[in-house]
Amino acid sequence: MHDFTTAFLEALRLIAVADASLMEIVWLSLKVSISATLLAAIVGLPIGALVAMGSFRGRSVVVLLINSLMGLPPVVVGLIVYLMLSNSGPMGGFGLLYSPAAMIVAQTVLVAPIIAALGRQTIEDLKNEYDEQLRALGVGPVRAIPTLLWDGRFSLMTACLAGFGRATAEVGAVIVVGGNIDHVTRVMTTAIALETSKGDLALALGLGFILLTMAIVVNALVMGLRATATRAAYA
């Protein structure tokens, strides 16, 4: 109990004084996860919108595939990205393996299906709601996409936050492609795993507190956006 109390107090001290090692890890984690979420949104939202508005053969299979990809095992994604970025892989010439860029790629692959699936459902619901109005105005499916994206912006932001939450909690894929290299690719989740195995509970607890706080903040933002979307719908 004494050791835990000491580690707990030291963790709070590290946070209070903004310890350089701790903040370096937190900053890299945020940079990687935010970058991956933005890239995933750029890829996922248009895909979700096109699937939602489209009526093509095999659409149900595409929807099933996107929904299934939401549950991609992180270590499998890490392995695939590793093979792509390794020296013998098709993208080996870029030298991205064991770098923050490799971790961004892995997290983007994990997050994009989440944003695409949630975005598709949001836009499809709006399409069904406004279908008669869009037809009356002579607005085709492609022209309707920007309008529906804007109208569903709060729900789509919620989808992006859900993706960001997945990215920040990811450990398997980023270890495989990043290597957990100190001062280079060590993020909060990988650092917590490493420091716990080393017995450095103070740093692990400090990072854990910050990660938990981030999760609470993301969930609070999601709840706030949902409430805002509800008010906007009835305004």
ABEGO torsion letter per residue (X at the ends): XAAAAAAAAAAAAAAAAGBAAAAAAAAAAAAAAAAAAAAAAAAAAAAAAAAAABBBBGAAAAAAAAAAAAABBAAAAAAAAAAAABAABAAAAAGABGBAAAAAAAAAAAAAAAAAAAAAAAAAAAAAAAAAAAAAAGBBAAAAAAAAAAAAAAAAAAAAAAAAAAAAABAAAAAAAAGGBBGAABBAAAAAAAAAAAGBAAAAAAAAAAAAAAAAAAAAAAAAAAAAAAAAAAX
